[in-house]
Amino acid sequence: MGKDEYTKAFRLGKKDYQMRMLRGQKPTLPVLDDILPERISCSERPLGLVQIPIAQIVGTKTAGRSSSFAGNFMPILRENTEFATKWARLSTSHLEEGIQTPIKAYEYMNRFYVEEGNKRVSVMKYFEADSILGEVTRIIPKRTDEKENKIYFEFLDFYQAAPINYIWFSQEGSFAKLQEAVGKEPGEKWTEEDLLDFSSVYTRFLAEYRAKGGSKLDITPGDAFLAFITLYGYQVVDEKTTSELKTLISGSWEEFELLQEEQDIDLKMEPNQEKKPLLSRLFPSSSAKRKIAFIYEKTPGTSAWTYAHELGRLYLEQTFPDEVSTICYEGAGQNTVDAMLEDAVAAGCRLIFTTTPSFVQASVKAAIANPDVRIMNCSLHTSHRYIRTYYSRMHEAKFLMGAIAGAMAENDRLVYIADYPIYGSIANINAFALGAKMINPRVKVYLEWSARKEADIEQSIRDIAPSCISGRDMTIPEEASRLFGLYHLEGDTPRNLAMPICHWGKFYEQLIRTIMNGTWKYDDNSSSPKAINYWWGLSSGVIDVIFSQRLPIGTKRLAELLKTTIASEQFNPFSGILYSQTGVAQDDPEKSLSPEEIMMMDWLAENVIGSIPKKEELKENAEPVVRQQGVKQKEG
């Protein structure tokens, strides 16, 4: 019996050997001694007995046995050799009683290289075993700036909390995200029960993922698993039956395919006016009024953000009284948004707007479950294929506000009140600071965060005594306050100077027109894996600035001139040499930052006094939106 198995294994080895030769690859096993970097010292750390994933055993420690195996660890020595006899004997032993003796191996960059037990590994790989017990020594390289090295050291930190070696990622930061996704604090150790549960969940996912064809995707299974549990929730996935898990994986496949692309987003900077055949309309022509739903996290009376979207909804109904009817859901939370989405679908809404970044995951889940319904989420640079996202280029208006503030800054001190440190908000802060500095080179912008724990902004304003303050963008019905837009204080009395406007109604109007004229389907090129993100600004009329009558005529003319040049794309606020708090952010006087660089900005301009708060410094209610869209600052 063992001889027959050896013959089969030998054929697999010769086939792999020949294929590697034809590709110009080394046909035998890699040798760790040849791989380790020269003249760079590595440290060793014994790990004791470890269950080694068979798939991660890739070579031998020394060259001695390397040439006995093809690159897939199948034997290539003739069947009349002593080697073949021993391999066949091990094969029989494995089938009758199992291989019990641990191998000895070295781990380097989470790949394993055998020192003793190569034939045992070969037999186990032939019989497609999952793992083998081994005495392992870890070889730790020096830290470098290479991506793979950074991921490996993130793995080492994770391994201290959870000694798991069978999951791997292709992107930095993923091990920390995994720790968070399973409900653990950074560095929190896993119990034996945690480890067993995780192994069960991951193994079930992996079986269905591979059955669906996951091995053909250019991502690691760990990448797909992390995206999956981030979307549906680790506990939810744990409770799914095999059939339910298979259905969810199949429905999420485009999300996995999108992971293959590096930040692959189709950014629509302007409304698409090109008309296409009416057959490509989203809404069926037989429908009477098209039903559209809006889901709000707060209420229009308590949130300026929600109030702005509610004005947009009402504007949409007034613009299309015969074509569109809308419904809205207020006060949605993380525990209720799923039910609201289901209710909107049941009510016959074919288009749903979820108006906050914290509803991204719920939006994607609903879109997967309801492929005939289009769901749009108001967030920036969100990479999901099943939904579209939209946002405004508010930094263009903030630049104008900064220019006005710089002109009015008699004592060279300004205050900027921000809310959450999310994508887009940093660009707003810096655009304001750059606009102010362009007019007044001496001006300083003191940054305050309303979402920071124990923030006392009123006291800070009294201490700084600024000439002007940039507060929230607009007022709300239930609060008769003038502390919005750009204003200065005369004693305790605010005098408004300008206000940025995000006219969501114009956005929704133009979007509905793209649906009615067929351009929506034209944007959605099904042959492209890109996610679609609408990011419109002054040029589309979505963004504007209202000037107060109190504004000096010369300052108003200057602001109007700047608005015209930005709207006509003659001027980019983030152009030329740019300085951050820590040095030069851009050194080319002829260059402008790309839209992606503006979106992902993680630095503050040199004339900003303040910092970007970390997640633990923020109030609890900031957690959902910061988890989804929070700015990731680079270390060092």
Residue pairs with C-beta under 8 A, 6 or more apart in sequence:
1 91
1 92
1 95
2 87
2 88
2 89
2 90
2 91
2 92
3 79
3 84
3 88
5 88
5 91
5 126
6 75
6 79
6 84
6 87
6 88
6 91
7 79
8 126
9 74
9 75
9 87
9 91
9 122
9 126
10 74
10 75
10 76
10 77
10 78
10 79
10 84
12 70
12 72
12 74
12 126
13 69
13 70
13 72
13 74
13 75
13 76
14 70
14 76
16 27
16 70
16 71
16 72
16 74
17 27
17 28
17 70
17 71
17 76
18 27
20 26
20 27
20 70
20 71
21 27
25 71
26 71
27 70
27 71
28 66
28 67
28 69
28 70
28 71
28 76
29 58
29 59
29 60
29 65
29 66
29 69
29 70
29 71
29 73
30 58
30 59
30 60
30 66
30 71
30 113
31 59
31 60
31 61
31 62
31 63
31 66
31 113
32 59
32 60
32 61
32 62
32 106
32 108
32 113
32 139
33 61
33 62
33 63
34 63
35 59
35 108
36 42
36 108
36 139
37 141
40 141
40 142
41 142
42 139
42 140
42 141
42 142
43 139
43 140
44 137
44 138
44 139
44 140
45 137
45 138
45 140
46 136
46 137
46 138
47 107
47 136
47 137
47 138
48 135
48 136
49 102
49 133
49 134
49 135
49 136
50 133
50 134
50 135
50 136
50 163
50 165
51 131
51 132
51 133
52 103
52 105
52 112
52 131
52 132
52 133
52 134
52 136
52 165
53 130
53 131
53 165
53 166
54 121
54 124
54 125
54 128
54 129
54 130
54 131
54 132
56 110
56 111
56 112
56 165
56 166
57 73
57 105
57 111
57 112
57 113
57 114
57 121
57 125
57 132
58 111
58 112
58 113
59 66
59 111
59 113
59 114
60 66
60 113
60 114
60 115
60 118
61 105
61 106
61 113
61 114
61 115
62 115
65 114
65 118
67 76
68 75
68 76
68 77
68 83
68 118
69 75
69 76
69 118
69 122
70 76
72 125
73 118
73 121
73 122
73 125
74 122
74 125
74 126
75 83
75 84
75 87
75 122
77 83
77 84
78 84
83 119
86 119
87 119
87 122
87 123
90 99
90 119
90 120
90 123
91 123
91 126
91 127
93 99
94 123
94 124
94 127
95 127
99 120
99 123
99 124
99 132
101 117
101 120
102 117
102 132
102 133
102 134
102 135
103 114
103 115
103 116
103 117
103 120
103 121
103 132
103 133
103 134
103 135
104 114
104 115
104 116
104 117
104 134
104 135
104 136
105 112
105 113
105 114
105 115
105 117
105 134
105 135
105 136
105 137
106 112
106 113
106 115
106 136
106 137
106 138
106 139
107 113
107 136
107 137
107 138
107 139
107 165
108 138
108 139
108 141
109 141
109 148
109 152
110 152
110 155
110 165
110 168
112 134
112 136
114 121
117 132
117 134
120 132
121 132
124 132
131 166
140 156
141 149
141 152
143 149
143 153
144 150
147 172
150 172
151 169
151 170
151 171
151 172
151 174
151 175
154 172
154 173
154 174
154 175
154 176
155 168
155 175
157 175
157 187
158 164
158 175
158 176
158 178
158 179
159 165
160 187
160 189
161 179
161 184
161 187
161 188
161 189
161 190
162 179
162 184
162 189
162 190
162 194
162 195
162 198
163 195
164 195
164 198
164 199
166 199
166 202
167 178
167 202
167 221
167 222
167 225
168 220
168 222
169 175
169 178
169 220
169 222
169 223
169 226
170 219
170 220
170 223
171 223
173 632
174 222
174 223
174 226
176 186
177 226
177 230
178 222
178 226
179 185
179 186
179 188
180 186
180 627
181 226
181 229
181 230
181 234
182 194
182 198
182 229
182 234
183 234
183 235
184 190
190 198
197 238
200 238
201 229
201 234
201 237
201 238
202 225
204 242
204 245
205 221
205 225
205 228
205 237
205 245
205 249
206 221
206 225
208 242
208 245
208 246
208 249
209 221
209 224
209 225
209 249
209 256
210 221
211 246
212 246
212 249
212 250
212 253
214 221
214 224
214 256
217 224
217 256
217 257
217 259
217 260
218 260
219 256
219 259
219 260
223 259
224 256
224 259
227 252
227 255
227 256
227 259
228 237
228 248
228 249
228 252
229 237
230 361
231 252
231 255
231 361
231 364
231 365
232 248
232 365
237 245
237 248
240 248
248 368
251 368
251 369
252 368
254 385
254 386
254 529
255 364
255 368
255 384
255 385
255 386
257 385
257 529
258 264
258 383
258 384
258 385
258 529
258 530
258 531
260 529
261 383
261 529
261 530
263 381
263 383
263 596
264 383
264 529
264 530
264 531
265 381
265 383
265 530
265 531
265 532
265 533
266 523
266 528
266 530
266 531
266 532
266 533
267 533
267 535
267 595
267 596
268 523
268 532
268 533
268 534
268 535
268 536
269 535
269 536
269 537
269 595
270 536
270 539
270 540
271 510
271 511
271 513
271 514
271 536
271 540
272 514
272 519
272 522
272 523
273 519
274 519
274 522
275 517
275 518
275 519
276 517
276 518
276 519
276 521
276 522
277 518
278 285
278 517
278 518
279 518
280 518
280 520
280 521
280 522
281 515
281 516
281 518
281 520
281 521
282 350
282 351
282 374
282 515
282 520
282 521
283 290
283 350
283 351
283 515
283 516
289 322
289 323
289 324
289 325
290 323
290 324
290 325
290 350
290 351
291 325
291 326
291 327
291 347
291 348
291 349
291 350
291 351
292 316
292 324
292 325
292 326
292 327
292 349
292 350
292 351
292 352
292 353
293 326
293 327
293 328
293 329
293 344
293 347
293 349
293 351
293 352
293 353
294 309
294 310
294 313
294 326
294 327
294 328
294 329
294 352
294 353
294 355
295 328
295 329
295 332
295 337
295 340
295 341
295 344
295 352
295 353
295 354
295 355
295 359
296 303
296 306
296 309
296 310
296 328
296 329
296 330
296 331
296 332
296 355
296 356
297 303
297 306
297 331
297 332
297 333
297 355
297 356
297 358
297 359
298 305
298 306
298 330
298 331
299 306
299 330
299 331
300 306
300 307
300 310
300 330
300 476
300 477
301 307
301 476
301 477
301 478
302 476
302 478
303 476
304 472
304 473
304 474
304 475
304 476
304 484
305 355
305 356
306 330
306 355
307 474
307 476
307 477
308 473
308 474
308 502
308 504
309 353
309 355
309 378
309 504
310 328
311 504
311 505
312 503
312 504
312 505
312 506
312 507
312 508
313 326
313 328
313 505
313 508
314 505
315 503
315 504
315 505
315 506
315 508
315 509
316 324
316 326
316 505
316 508
316 509
316 512
317 324
317 325
317 326
319 505
319 509
320 509
320 512
323 512
323 516
324 512
327 344
327 347
327 349
329 340
329 343
329 344
332 340
332 359
334 358
334 362
334 624
337 354
337 359
337 362
338 362
338 365
338 366
341 352
341 354
341 362
341 363
341 366
341 375
342 366
344 352
345 352
345 366
345 370
345 373
349 373
350 372
350 373
350 374
351 373
351 374
351 375
351 376
351 515
352 363
352 366
352 373
352 374
352 375
352 376
353 375
353 376
353 377
353 378
353 508
354 360
354 362
354 363
354 375
354 376
354 377
354 378
355 378
356 377
356 378
356 379
356 625
357 377
357 378
357 379
357 380
357 382
357 422
357 625
357 628
357 629
358 624
358 625
358 627
358 628
358 629
359 377
360 377
360 379
360 382
360 384
360 387
360 389
360 628
360 629
361 628
363 375
363 376
363 377
363 384
363 387
364 375
364 384
364 386
364 387
366 373
366 375
367 373
367 374
367 375
367 386
367 387
368 386
374 388
375 386
375 387
375 388
376 387
376 388
376 389
376 390
376 511
377 387
377 388
377 389
377 390
378 389
378 390
378 391
379 389
379 391
379 423
379 628
379 629
380 389
380 391
380 422
380 423
380 424
380 533
380 535
380 599
380 629
381 389
381 423
381 533
381 596
381 599
381 600
382 389
382 531
382 533
382 628
382 629
383 531
384 531
385 529
385 530
385 531
388 531
388 532
388 533
388 534
389 531
389 532
389 533
389 534
390 507
390 511
390 533
390 534
390 535
390 536
391 424
391 533
391 534
391 535
392 502
392 504
392 507
392 535
392 536
392 537
392 542
392 543
393 535
393 536
393 537
393 538
393 542
393 543
394 424
394 428
394 473
394 500
394 502
394 543
395 424
395 427
395 428
395 430
395 431
395 573
395 574
395 598
396 431
396 537
396 538
396 543
396 566
396 567
396 573
397 500
397 501
397 538
397 543
397 544
397 545
398 428
398 429
398 431
398 432
398 435
398 470
398 500
399 431
399 432
399 434
399 435
399 562
399 566
399 573
400 435
400 498
400 500
400 545
400 559
400 562
400 563
400 566
401 432
401 435
401 470
401 485
401 486
401 498
401 500
401 545
402 431
402 432
402 433
402 434
402 435
402 436
402 437
402 438
402 445
402 470
403 435
403 436
403 438
403 439
403 558
403 559
403 562
404 435
404 468
404 486
404 497
404 498
404 547
404 551
404 555
404 559
405 414
405 432
405 435
405 436
405 443
405 467
405 468
405 470
405 486
405 497
406 414
406 435
406 436
406 437
406 438
406 439
406 440
406 443
407 439
407 440
407 552
407 555
407 558
408 467
408 468
408 488
408 497
408 555
409 436
409 440
409 443
409 466
409 467
409 468
410 467
411 465
411 466
411 467
412 440
412 442
412 443
412 444
412 467
413 443
413 444
413 446
413 464
413 465
413 466
413 467
414 436
414 443
414 444
414 445
414 446
414 466
414 467
414 468
414 469
414 470
415 445
415 446
415 448
415 460
415 461
415 464
415 466
415 468
415 469
415 470
416 429
416 432
416 433
416 445
416 446
416 447
416 448
416 469
416 470
416 608
417 448
417 449
417 450
417 457
417 469
417 470
417 471
417 472
418 425
418 428
418 429
418 447
418 448
418 449
418 450
419 425
419 449
419 450
419 451
419 472
420 451
420 618
420 622
420 625
420 626
420 629
420 630
421 449
421 451
421 612
421 613
421 618
421 626
421 630
421 631
422 625
422 626
422 629
422 630
422 631
423 599
423 600
423 629
423 631
424 599
425 631
426 601
426 602
426 603
426 604
426 612
426 631
427 574
427 598
427 599
427 601
429 445
429 447
429 604
429 605
429 608
430 574
430 601
430 603
430 604
430 605
430 608
431 573
431 574
432 445
432 470
433 445
433 604
433 605
433 607
433 608
434 573
434 574
434 578
434 605
435 562
435 573
436 443
436 445
436 607
437 443
437 605
437 607
439 558
443 607
444 607
444 608
444 609
445 605
445 607
445 608
445 609
446 460
446 464
446 466
446 609
446 610
447 604
447 608
447 609
447 610
447 611
448 455
448 457
448 460
448 461
448 610
449 455
449 610
449 613
449 618
450 457
451 613
451 618
451 619
451 621
451 622
452 613
452 617
452 618
452 619
453 617
453 618
453 619
461 469
461 489
466 488
467 488
468 486
468 487
468 488
468 497
469 483
469 486
469 487
469 488
469 489
470 485
470 486
471 483
471 484
471 485
471 486
471 487
472 483
472 484
473 484
473 485
473 499
473 500
473 501
473 502
474 484
474 485
474 499
474 501
475 481
475 482
475 484
482 494
482 496
483 494
484 496
484 499
485 496
485 497
485 498
485 499
485 500
485 546
486 496
486 497
486 498
486 499
487 494
487 495
487 496
487 497
488 494
488 495
488 497
489 495
495 548
495 550
496 548
496 550
497 547
497 548
497 550
497 551
498 545
498 546
498 547
498 548
498 551
498 559
499 545
499 546
499 548
500 543
500 544
500 545
501 543
501 544
501 545
501 546
502 542
502 543
503 541
503 542
503 543
503 544
504 542
506 540
506 541
506 542
507 534
507 536
507 540
507 542
510 536
510 540
510 542
511 534
514 520
514 523
523 532
524 532
535 595
535 599
536 542
536 543
537 543
537 566
537 567
538 544
538 563
538 566
538 567
539 567
539 568
539 569
545 559
545 563
547 556
547 559
547 560
551 559
562 571
565 571
566 572
566 573
572 592
572 593
574 586
574 592
574 593
574 597
574 598
575 591
575 592
575 593
576 586
576 589
576 590
576 591
576 592
577 584
577 586
577 587
577 588
577 589
578 584
578 585
578 586
578 593
578 605
579 585
579 605
579 606
580 603
580 604
580 605
580 606
581 603
581 604
581 605
581 606
581 608
582 603
585 603
586 593
593 601
600 631
601 631
602 612
602 631
602 632
602 633
602 634
604 610
604 611
604 612
612 631
612 633
615 623
615 626
615 627
615 630
618 626
